[in-house]
Amino acid sequence: KGYGVVVLRHDRNMGKGMALRTGFSYALERGYELVMTMDGDGQHDPEDIPRFMERMGRGDADIVLGARVLDRRRMPIHRRLNNRLVSAVGSWLSGQKVVDFQCGYRLIRSEVLKAIKLETRRYETESELLIKAGRMGFRIVSIPIRAIYNGAKSNVRPFTEMRLFTLLLLKSLRER
């Protein structure tokens, strides 16, 4: 708020997916053409935003996704392994090669958000968005980004989130 930014809040924690869905609704109601998302744990460098805009400006992408491939060894090992598995499965389900399926640093055209009905409420919402967007023919491209791992505590519970992704996987297979 101190920077003049509109801050949207839920009265209680409803999960990352619901936070994203609330932000998407806010942006669409106001006619925004693009929506930028980034994780709130300080992992993403805001100085990368112009690179996302430049990539989107080429006209061949509907979603520009950050790919934490630069200095990947700094990513905690459990996150790295989980990320590779989810990215492989997610790429297969979406029908497009997506290098870093779980990266929260994204620039999304509003047309994508208008076309997709999101149903999930937690961390798997980001995967749901990519799976549905890919299946609908929206173009997903990636740009390499650095991730800042400054020792901040992650709220991700690996087993819970893997269970939720597995449920999303099974649902996506049924809808195939």
N, CA, C and O of each residue as an XYZ file, in Angstrom:
704
protein
N       0.816     -1.200      0.000
C       0.000      0.000      0.000
C       0.853      1.255      0.000
O       0.484      2.262     -0.604
N       1.990      1.199      0.674
C       2.858      2.356      0.765
C       3.423      2.817     -0.581
O       3.932      3.931     -0.693
N       3.332      1.966     -1.589
C       3.817      2.310     -2.922
C       2.678      2.695     -3.864
O       2.891      2.845     -5.067
N       1.476      2.854     -3.325
C       0.343      3.228     -4.155
C      -0.262      2.070     -4.931
O      -0.981      2.281     -5.908
N       0.022      0.864     -4.506
C      -0.477     -0.327     -5.173
C      -1.814     -0.733     -4.542
O      -1.984     -0.646     -3.326
N      -2.747     -1.170     -5.367
C      -4.003     -1.705     -4.844
C      -3.713     -3.065     -4.228
O      -3.148     -3.937     -4.887
N      -4.091     -3.250     -2.985
C      -3.867     -4.509     -2.286
C      -5.220     -5.170     -2.046
O      -6.095     -4.601     -1.393
N      -5.378     -6.371     -2.580
C      -6.601     -7.144     -2.375
C      -6.324     -8.173     -1.288
O      -5.272     -8.812     -1.284
N      -7.260     -8.332     -0.378
C      -7.065     -9.275      0.719
C      -8.351    -10.064      0.957
O      -9.453     -9.547      0.776
N      -8.195    -11.302      1.359
C      -9.318    -12.093      1.857
C      -9.321    -11.962      3.379
O      -8.266    -11.776      3.985
N     -10.473    -12.056      3.987
C     -10.554    -11.977      5.446
C      -9.807    -13.115      6.117
O      -9.286    -12.962      7.222
N      -9.757    -14.262      5.444
C      -9.005    -15.404      5.958
C      -8.250    -16.018      4.793
O      -8.603    -15.812      3.632
N      -7.216    -16.770      5.110
C      -6.409    -17.410      4.078
C      -7.260    -18.441      3.342
O      -7.749    -19.401      3.937
N      -7.427    -18.226      2.045
C      -8.235    -19.135      1.223
C      -7.375    -19.915      0.235
O      -7.900    -20.671     -0.582
N      -6.058    -19.735      0.305
C      -5.161    -20.449     -0.590
C      -4.672    -19.578     -1.723
O      -5.313    -18.594     -2.093
N      -3.528    -19.951     -2.271
C      -2.917    -19.182     -3.350
C      -3.817    -19.118     -4.578
O      -3.940    -18.070     -5.212
N      -4.440    -20.237     -4.908
C      -5.309    -20.267     -6.079
C      -6.461    -19.279     -5.974
O      -6.801    -18.608     -6.949
N      -7.057    -19.190     -4.803
C      -8.155    -18.238     -4.618
C      -7.637    -16.806     -4.669
O      -8.323    -15.915     -5.171
N      -6.432    -16.579     -4.152
C      -5.836    -15.244     -4.243
C      -5.630    -14.868     -5.714
O      -5.934    -13.747     -6.122
N      -5.116    -15.802     -6.498
C      -4.934    -15.548     -7.927
C      -6.276    -15.297     -8.608
O      -6.413    -14.355     -9.387
N      -7.249    -16.127     -8.319
C      -8.565    -15.971     -8.948
C      -9.192    -14.621     -8.603
O      -9.826    -13.999     -9.455
N      -9.022    -14.167     -7.372
C      -9.535    -12.855     -6.972
C      -8.819    -11.752     -7.752
O      -9.454    -10.821     -8.247
N      -7.500    -11.863     -7.859
C      -6.740    -10.877     -8.629
C      -7.107    -10.879    -10.099
O      -7.219     -9.817    -10.712
N      -7.294    -12.057    -10.674
C      -7.691    -12.148    -12.080
C      -9.051    -11.473    -12.290
O      -9.227    -10.714    -13.243
N     -10.001    -11.747    -11.408
C     -11.331    -11.128    -11.528
C     -11.236     -9.606    -11.461
O     -11.866     -8.898    -12.245
N     -10.446     -9.120    -10.522
C     -10.249     -7.681    -10.368
C      -9.722     -7.080    -11.682
O     -10.240     -6.071    -12.160
N      -8.704     -7.701    -12.248
C      -8.095     -7.188    -13.480
C      -9.070     -7.239    -14.652
O      -9.151     -6.293    -15.436
N      -9.807     -8.334    -14.771
C     -10.751     -8.466    -15.887
C     -11.901     -7.476    -15.766
O     -12.336     -6.906    -16.766
N     -12.396     -7.268    -14.550
C     -13.485     -6.310    -14.336
C     -13.072     -4.895    -14.725
O     -13.926     -4.077    -15.068
N     -11.787     -4.598    -14.678
C     -11.281     -3.266    -14.995
C     -10.730     -3.160    -16.412
O     -10.192     -2.121    -16.796
N     -10.864     -4.228    -17.184
C     -10.485     -4.197    -18.588
C      -8.994     -4.253    -18.866
O      -8.552     -3.824    -19.932
N      -8.209     -4.774    -17.931
C      -6.767     -4.891    -18.173
C      -6.530     -5.879    -19.307
O      -7.238     -6.879    -19.423
N      -5.545     -5.599    -20.132
C      -5.204     -6.478    -21.243
C      -4.227     -7.570    -20.826
O      -4.242     -8.668    -21.382
N      -3.388     -7.272    -19.860
C      -2.370     -8.202    -19.383
C      -2.401     -8.277    -17.866
O      -2.724     -7.303    -17.186
N      -2.060     -9.449    -17.351
C      -1.971     -9.640    -15.901
C      -0.610    -10.252    -15.593
O      -0.228    -11.270    -16.171
N       0.110     -9.626    -14.682
C       1.421    -10.122    -14.242
C       1.248    -10.762    -12.876
O       0.632    -10.174    -11.988
N       1.786    -11.959    -12.701
C       1.780    -12.597    -11.385
C       3.222    -12.867    -10.976
O       4.086    -13.139    -11.809
N       3.452    -12.785     -9.686
C       4.755    -13.166     -9.139
C       4.533    -13.616     -7.706
O       3.659    -13.106     -7.005
N       5.336    -14.576     -7.286
C       5.203    -15.109     -5.933
C       5.523    -14.022     -4.910
O       6.309    -13.113     -5.177
N       4.912    -14.129     -3.755
C       5.072    -13.133     -2.707
C       6.224    -13.401     -1.758
O       6.357    -12.710     -0.748
N       7.063    -14.390     -2.057
C       8.146    -14.741     -1.134
C       9.472    -14.079     -1.494
O      10.511    -14.440     -0.941
N       9.450    -13.122     -2.407
C      10.667    -12.423     -2.780
C      11.566    -13.199     -3.728
O      12.709    -12.806     -3.958
N      11.060    -14.299     -4.281
C      11.861    -15.164     -5.137
C      12.092    -14.565     -6.527
O      13.058    -14.922     -7.201
N      11.208    -13.656     -6.959
C      11.284    -13.116     -8.319
C      11.775    -11.675     -8.314
O      11.398    -10.876     -7.456
N      12.619    -11.360     -9.282
C      13.201    -10.031     -9.407
C      12.291     -9.154    -10.265
O      12.097     -9.446    -11.445
N      11.730     -8.086     -9.697
C      10.848     -7.194    -10.476
C      11.544     -6.571    -11.691
O      10.880     -6.122    -12.625
N      12.864     -6.546    -11.676
C      13.581     -5.983    -12.819
C      13.447     -6.841    -14.073
O      13.830     -6.407    -15.160
N      12.905     -8.058    -13.937
C      12.656     -8.913    -15.101
C      11.369     -8.533    -15.842
O      11.159     -8.977    -16.971
N      10.523     -7.733    -15.236
C       9.225     -7.403    -15.856
C       9.379     -6.866    -17.279
O       8.633     -7.306    -18.153
N      10.300     -5.945    -17.565
C      10.431     -5.483    -18.959
C      10.752     -6.618    -19.940
O      10.332     -6.566    -21.096
N      11.485     -7.633    -19.499
C      11.777     -8.775    -20.363
C      10.505     -9.552    -20.688
O      10.329    -10.007    -21.818
N       9.612     -9.708    -19.697
C       8.326    -10.362    -19.946
C       7.524     -9.545    -20.969
O       6.941    -10.101    -21.900
N       7.503     -8.226    -20.783
C       6.742     -7.359    -21.688
C       7.309     -7.410    -23.112
O       6.561     -7.457    -24.089
N       8.631     -7.400    -23.212
C       9.266     -7.476    -24.528
C       8.911     -8.795    -25.212
O       8.600     -8.811    -26.402
N       8.956     -9.890    -24.474
C       8.643    -11.205    -25.061
C       7.189    -11.272    -25.491
O       6.882    -11.797    -26.561
N       6.292    -10.746    -24.670
C       4.872    -10.737    -25.030
C       4.654     -9.859    -26.263
O       3.799    -10.154    -27.099
N       5.418     -8.800    -26.368
C       5.277     -7.864    -27.479
C       5.602     -8.442    -28.841
O       5.264     -7.836    -29.858
N       6.243     -9.587    -28.891
C       6.544    -10.224    -30.184
C       5.280    -10.739    -30.874
O       5.279    -10.977    -32.081
N       4.198    -10.911    -30.096
C       2.919    -11.291    -30.690
C       2.685    -12.770    -30.898
O       1.678    -13.148    -31.496
N       3.579    -13.622    -30.426
C       3.399    -15.059    -30.642
C       3.167    -15.821    -29.333
O       3.365    -17.035    -29.281
N       2.749    -15.117    -28.281
C       2.534    -15.768    -26.984
C       1.272    -15.231    -26.332
O       0.917    -14.061    -26.475
N       0.613    -16.117    -25.617
C      -0.544    -15.729    -24.803
C      -0.182    -15.741    -23.315
O      -0.778    -15.027    -22.508
N       0.800    -16.561    -22.979
C       1.338    -16.616    -21.618
C       2.856    -16.629    -21.734
O       3.425    -17.449    -22.455
N       3.506    -15.716    -21.021
C       4.966    -15.738    -20.916
C       5.264    -16.183    -19.496
O       4.858    -15.548    -18.523
N       5.969    -17.270    -19.408
C       6.233    -17.922    -18.125
C       7.720    -17.852    -17.814
O       8.556    -18.130    -18.674
N       8.042    -17.483    -16.592
C       9.435    -17.520    -16.168
C       9.885    -18.962    -16.024
O       9.116    -19.828    -15.607
N      11.121    -19.206    -16.367
C      11.696    -20.542    -16.211
C      12.953    -20.393    -15.364
O      13.928    -19.766    -15.780
N      12.917    -20.975    -14.179
C      14.035    -20.860    -13.240
C      15.136    -21.837    -13.644
O      15.402    -22.822    -12.953
N      15.764    -21.543    -14.767
C      16.803    -22.433    -15.288
C      18.199    -21.872    -15.082
O      19.181    -22.606    -15.184
N      18.299    -20.594    -14.797
C      19.601    -19.988    -14.554
C      20.020    -20.320    -13.133
O      19.303    -20.010    -12.182
N      21.144    -20.929    -12.989
C      21.661    -21.290    -11.665
C      20.672    -22.199    -10.917
O      20.416    -22.011     -9.728
N      20.130    -23.176    -11.634
C      19.116    -24.079    -11.077
C      19.618    -24.853     -9.861
O      18.820    -25.273     -9.023
N      20.912    -25.043     -9.759
C      21.457    -25.811     -8.635
C      21.196    -25.153     -7.289
O      21.258    -25.813     -6.252
N      20.904    -23.859     -7.299
C      20.603    -23.169     -6.037
C      19.194    -23.506     -5.529
O      18.877    -23.258     -4.366
N      18.355    -24.066     -6.397
C      17.006    -24.457     -5.991
C      17.128    -25.645     -5.046
O      17.861    -26.588     -5.344
N      16.427    -25.625     -3.912
C      16.478    -26.781     -3.003
C      16.155    -28.079     -3.754
O      15.271    -28.101     -4.610
N      16.874    -29.154     -3.428
C      16.797    -30.411     -4.183
C      15.375    -30.964     -4.261
O      14.969    -31.438     -5.322
N      14.613    -30.918     -3.178
C      13.243    -31.456     -3.231
C      12.378    -30.642     -4.180
O      11.507    -31.198     -4.848
N      12.605    -29.332     -4.253
C      11.853    -28.494     -5.182
C      12.260    -28.795     -6.624
O      11.418    -28.838     -7.520
N      13.566    -29.002     -6.835
C      14.067    -29.280     -8.178
C      13.479    -30.573     -8.727
O      13.030    -30.612     -9.872
N      13.479    -31.632     -7.922
C      12.941    -32.922     -8.361
C      11.439    -32.830     -8.612
O      10.946    -33.310     -9.633
N      10.716    -32.216     -7.683
C       9.273    -32.046     -7.840
C       8.975    -31.218     -9.090
O       8.055    -31.531     -9.845
N       9.759    -30.160     -9.302
C       9.537    -29.289    -10.442
C       9.720    -30.033    -11.758
O       8.937    -29.847    -12.689
N      10.734    -30.863    -11.839
C      10.965    -31.617    -13.083
C       9.821    -32.589    -13.368
O       9.373    -32.713    -14.508
N       9.357    -33.270    -12.335
C       8.256    -34.216    -12.514
C       6.982    -33.484    -12.939
O       6.337    -33.869    -13.914
N       6.626    -32.436    -12.209
C       5.397    -31.695    -12.527
C       5.510    -31.060    -13.919
O       4.534    -31.048    -14.668
N       6.674    -30.539    -14.268
C       6.842    -29.926    -15.592
C       6.691    -30.954    -16.709
O       6.098    -30.653    -17.745
N       7.214    -32.153    -16.517
C       7.087    -33.201    -17.536
C       5.627    -33.629    -17.702
O       5.120    -33.708    -18.821
N       4.965    -33.902    -16.594
C       3.564    -34.328    -16.651
C       2.683    -33.194    -17.158
O       1.812    -33.405    -18.001
N       2.913    -31.997    -16.644
C       2.120    -30.837    -17.064
C       2.290    -30.529    -18.539
O       1.318    -30.195    -19.217
N       3.510    -30.638    -19.044
C       3.744    -30.411    -20.472
C       2.953    -31.414    -21.304
O       2.337    -31.051    -22.306
N       2.975    -32.657    -20.888
C       2.229    -33.700    -21.594
C       0.723    -33.400    -21.570
O       0.045    -33.519    -22.591
N       0.212    -33.015    -20.406
C      -1.220    -32.742    -20.292
C      -1.648    -31.493    -21.070
O      -2.752    -31.442    -21.612
N      -0.776    -30.499    -21.122
C      -1.136    -29.253    -21.814
C      -0.892    -29.334    -23.312
O      -1.397    -28.513    -24.077
N      -0.106    -30.340    -23.732
C       0.199    -30.474    -25.150
C       1.271    -29.505    -25.626
O       1.454    -29.324    -26.830
N       1.977    -28.885    -24.694
C       3.033    -27.943    -25.036
C       4.216    -28.161    -24.105
O       4.039    -28.530    -22.944
N       5.411    -27.934    -24.610
C       6.600    -28.040    -23.781
C       6.664    -26.809    -22.875
O       6.766    -25.677    -23.347
N       6.601    -27.053    -21.575
C       6.684    -25.981    -20.588
C       7.836    -26.334    -19.651
O       7.788    -27.340    -18.942
N       8.857    -25.505    -19.658
C      10.098    -25.805    -18.953
C       9.941    -25.802    -17.433
O      10.502    -26.663    -16.755
N       9.193    -24.854    -16.896
C       9.068    -24.688    -15.441
C       7.603    -24.467    -15.100
O       7.161    -23.338    -14.887
N       6.874    -25.546    -15.055
C       5.421    -25.517    -14.905
C       4.962    -24.808    -13.634
O       3.864    -24.252    -13.605
N       5.776    -24.819    -12.593
C       5.345    -24.294    -11.306
C       5.796    -22.872    -11.022
O       5.524    -22.346     -9.943
N       6.473    -22.245    -11.958
C       6.940    -20.885    -11.710
C       5.744    -19.937    -11.627
O       4.874    -19.940    -12.498
N       5.714    -19.140    -10.584
C       4.610    -18.202    -10.381
C       4.812    -16.861    -11.053
O       3.953    -15.986    -10.954
N       5.935    -16.683    -11.737
C       6.235    -15.423    -12.412
C       5.724    -15.537    -13.838
O       6.322    -16.229    -14.662
N       4.605    -14.850    -14.138
C       3.914    -15.033    -15.412
C       3.304    -13.732    -15.903
O       2.912    -12.874    -15.113
N       3.233    -13.603    -17.202
C       2.494    -12.521    -17.843
C       1.442    -13.196    -18.716
O       1.766    -14.012    -19.579
N       0.180    -12.848    -18.480
C      -0.941    -13.570    -19.086
C      -1.855    -12.587    -19.808
O      -2.237    -11.561    -19.244
N      -2.204    -12.896    -21.047
C      -3.198    -12.079    -21.776
C      -4.572    -12.291    -21.130
O      -4.902    -13.393    -20.694
N      -5.342    -11.244    -21.079
C      -6.665    -11.337    -20.452
C      -7.572    -12.318    -21.192
O      -8.463    -12.912    -20.585
N      -7.356    -12.493    -22.500
C      -8.184    -13.438    -23.260
C      -8.085    -14.846    -22.686
O      -9.061    -15.596    -22.692
N      -6.907    -15.200    -22.192
C      -6.710    -16.517    -21.591
C      -7.581    -16.637    -20.343
O      -8.289    -17.627    -20.160
N      -7.522    -15.632    -19.501
C      -8.270    -15.673    -18.242
C      -9.776    -15.644    -18.467
O     -10.531    -16.243    -17.702
N     -10.211    -14.955    -19.504
C     -11.640    -14.921    -19.831
C     -12.137    -16.277    -20.324
O     -13.286    -16.645    -20.079
N     -11.277    -17.018    -21.017
C     -11.676    -18.280    -21.648
C     -11.660    -19.468    -20.696
O     -12.340    -20.465    -20.940
N     -10.900    -19.374    -19.626
C     -10.694    -20.531    -18.755
C     -11.478    -20.393    -17.465
O     -11.465    -19.350    -16.811
N     -12.159    -21.471    -17.117
C     -12.857    -21.520    -15.827
C     -11.965    -22.287    -14.854
O     -11.804    -23.503    -14.957
N     -11.396    -21.551    -13.919
C     -10.540    -22.180    -12.913
C     -11.408    -22.753    -11.798
O     -12.384    -22.135    -11.372
N     -11.039    -23.936    -11.338
C     -11.831    -24.611    -10.312
C     -11.056    -24.878     -9.030
O     -11.656    -25.096     -7.977
N      -9.744    -24.862     -9.107
C      -8.930    -25.214     -7.944
C      -8.703    -23.992     -7.060
O      -9.003    -22.864     -7.451
N      -8.161    -24.236     -5.843
C      -8.053    -23.158     -4.859
C      -6.664    -22.962     -4.273
O      -6.430    -21.970     -3.584
N      -5.760    -23.856     -4.522
C      -4.452    -23.775     -3.861
C      -3.331    -23.663     -4.891
O      -3.525    -23.082     -5.958
N      -2.169    -24.212     -4.579
C      -1.015    -24.074     -5.475
C      -1.235    -24.728     -6.832
O      -0.594    -24.339     -7.808
N      -2.116    -25.702     -6.918
C      -2.323    -26.390     -8.192
C      -3.064    -25.524     -9.210
O      -3.165    -25.903    -10.376
N      -3.580    -24.375     -8.793
C      -4.288    -23.477     -9.711
C      -3.375    -23.022    -10.849
O      -3.822    -22.892    -11.988
N      -2.108    -22.781    -10.547
C      -1.180    -22.370    -11.594
C      -1.016    -23.467    -12.645
O      -0.917    -23.176    -13.837
N      -0.987    -24.717    -12.210
C      -0.898    -25.838    -13.150
C      -2.197    -25.982    -13.924
O      -2.177    -26.213    -15.133
N      -3.318    -25.851    -13.245
C      -4.623    -25.934    -13.915
C      -4.698    -24.907    -15.046
O      -5.160    -25.226    -16.141
N      -4.256    -23.699    -14.792
C      -4.296    -22.645    -15.795
C      -3.483    -23.036    -17.033
O      -3.953    -22.874    -18.159
N      -2.276    -23.547    -16.829
C      -1.441    -23.918    -17.970
C      -1.999    -25.113    -18.734
O      -1.971    -25.131    -19.964
N      -2.505    -26.109    -18.015
C      -3.081    -27.281    -18.683
C      -4.259    -26.863    -19.552
O      -4.327    -27.228    -20.726
N      -5.172    -26.108    -18.989
C      -6.352    -25.696    -19.747
C      -5.989    -24.750    -20.888
O      -6.543    -24.861    -21.982
N      -5.069    -23.824    -20.646
C      -4.658    -22.888    -21.695
C      -4.015    -23.644    -22.861
O      -4.331    -23.386    -24.022
N      -3.119    -24.571    -22.549
C      -2.469    -25.345    -23.599
C      -3.458    -26.149    -24.411
O      -3.373    -26.199    -25.638
N      -4.391    -26.775    -23.731
C      -5.400    -27.586    -24.430
C      -6.316    -26.745    -25.307
O      -6.836    -27.230    -26.312
N      -6.512    -25.489    -24.930
C      -7.373    -24.605    -25.722
C      -6.615    -23.942    -26.867
O      -7.192    -23.179    -27.642
N      -5.327    -24.235    -26.968
C      -4.539    -23.697    -28.063
C      -3.848    -22.372    -27.769
O      -3.241    -21.786    -28.665
N      -3.925    -21.897    -26.551
C      -3.188    -20.692    -26.203
C      -1.704    -21.016    -26.200
O      -1.305    -22.109    -25.797
N      -0.904    -20.094    -26.637
C       0.536    -20.301    -26.790
C       1.285    -19.919    -25.513
O       1.175    -18.794    -25.025
N       2.036    -20.862    -24.990
C       2.801    -20.678    -23.764
C       4.282    -20.653    -24.138
O       4.785    -21.601    -24.742
N       4.971    -19.589    -23.787
C       6.411    -19.503    -24.024
C       7.109    -19.210    -22.699
O       6.498    -18.698    -21.761
N       8.375    -19.537    -22.639
C       9.147    -19.328    -21.414
C      10.332    -18.418    -21.675
O      10.891    -18.385    -22.771
N      10.699    -17.679    -20.636
C      11.941    -16.915    -20.675
C      12.755    -17.313    -19.445
O      12.190    -17.537    -18.374
N      14.068    -17.401    -19.590
C      14.887    -17.776    -18.434
C      14.934    -16.644    -17.406
O      15.105    -15.476    -17.757
N      14.782    -17.006    -16.150
C      14.887    -16.039    -15.055
C      15.763    -16.634    -13.964
O      15.943    -17.849    -13.885
N      16.292    -15.781    -13.145
C      16.998    -16.218    -11.943
C      15.984    -16.254    -10.812
O      15.064    -15.438    -10.763
N      16.155    -17.181     -9.927
C      15.323    -17.229     -8.718
C      16.181    -16.773     -7.555
O      17.364    -17.102     -7.468
N      15.571    -16.019     -6.670
C      16.277    -15.505     -5.498
C      15.913    -16.394     -4.320
O      14.782    -16.359     -3.836
N      16.854    -17.176     -3.865
C      16.629    -18.033     -2.700
C      17.383    -17.419     -1.537
O      18.572    -17.668     -1.339
N      16.665    -16.616     -0.778
C      17.296    -15.879      0.306
C      17.003    -16.494      1.674
O      17.122    -15.823      2.699
N      16.630    -17.738      1.685
C      16.352    -18.412      2.949
C      14.946    -18.186      3.464
O      14.606    -18.641      4.556
N      14.115    -17.481      2.685
C      12.733    -17.264      3.113
C      12.014    -18.606      3.198
O      12.217    -19.490      2.366
N      11.183    -18.740      4.203
C      10.462    -19.986      4.421
C       9.354    -20.131      3.385
O       8.550    -19.219      3.191
N       9.319    -21.264      2.732
C       8.265    -21.550      1.766
C       7.039    -22.077      2.494
O       7.154    -22.831      3.461
N       5.870    -21.677      2.025
C       4.618    -22.190      2.587
C       4.153    -23.448      1.877
O       3.126    -24.024      2.237
N       4.898    -23.875      0.879
C       4.529    -25.073      0.126
C       4.768    -26.301      0.994
O       5.843    -26.475      1.566
N       3.752    -27.143      1.081
C       3.875    -28.439      1.761
C       3.997    -29.478      0.652
O       3.003    -29.814      0.009
N       5.207    -29.992      0.422
C       5.444    -30.833     -0.755
C       4.473    -31.994     -0.917
O       3.982    -32.226     -2.022
N       4.182    -32.732      0.153
C       3.304    -33.896      0.009
C       1.862    -33.477     -0.253
O       1.176    -34.095     -1.067
N       1.403    -32.444      0.422
C       0.042    -31.950      0.199
C      -0.106    -31.439     -1.223
O      -1.079    -31.754     -1.907
N       0.864    -30.648     -1.666
C       0.764    -30.075     -2.997
C       0.907    -31.145     -4.079
O       0.270    -31.045     -5.127
N       1.732    -32.166     -3.841
C       1.853    -33.254     -4.808
C       0.538    -34.036     -4.884
O       0.129    -34.466     -5.963
N      -0.120    -34.217     -3.738
C      -1.418    -34.886     -3.735
C      -2.434    -34.076     -4.550
O      -3.190    -34.641     -5.341
N      -2.449    -32.758     -4.356
C      -3.382    -31.908     -5.098
C      -3.070    -31.921     -6.591
O      -3.985    -31.937     -7.414
N      -1.775    -31.913     -6.949
C      -1.417    -31.985     -8.365
C      -1.827    -33.332     -8.948
O      -2.289    -33.400    -10.087
N      -1.661    -34.401     -8.180
C      -2.055    -35.731     -8.654
C      -3.560    -35.779     -8.913
O      -3.998    -36.348     -9.912
N      -4.347    -35.189     -8.026
C      -5.795    -35.129     -8.242
C      -6.125    -34.328     -9.502
O      -7.007    -34.710    -10.271
N      -5.408    -33.210     -9.712
C      -5.594    -32.424    -10.925
C      -5.210    -33.234    -12.156
O      -5.890    -33.172    -13.180
N      -4.128    -33.990    -12.060
C      -3.675    -34.865    -13.130
C      -4.773    -35.867    -13.499
O      -5.114    -36.018    -14.672
N      -5.318    -36.542    -12.497
C      -6.357    -37.548    -12.747
C      -7.599    -36.909    -13.388
O      -8.177    -37.467    -14.321
N      -7.995    -35.760    -12.890
C      -9.146    -35.050    -13.464
C      -8.856    -34.666    -14.909
O      -9.717    -34.807    -15.777
N      -7.644    -34.181    -15.167
C      -7.261    -33.772    -16.521
C      -7.241    -34.971    -17.472
O      -7.608    -34.840    -18.639
N      -6.820    -36.122    -16.988
C      -6.825    -37.326    -17.815
C      -8.252    -37.729    -18.195
O      -8.506    -38.145    -19.325
N      -9.168    -37.603    -17.253
C     -10.575    -37.931    -17.537
C     -11.176    -36.986    -18.564
O     -12.043    -37.384    -19.342
N     -10.719    -35.730    -18.573
C     -11.279    -34.732    -19.483
C     -10.611    -34.746    -20.834
O     -11.014    -34.009    -21.734
N      -9.606    -35.565    -20.989
C      -8.836    -35.612    -22.245
C      -9.615    -36.100    -23.407
O      -9.084    -36.186    -24.514
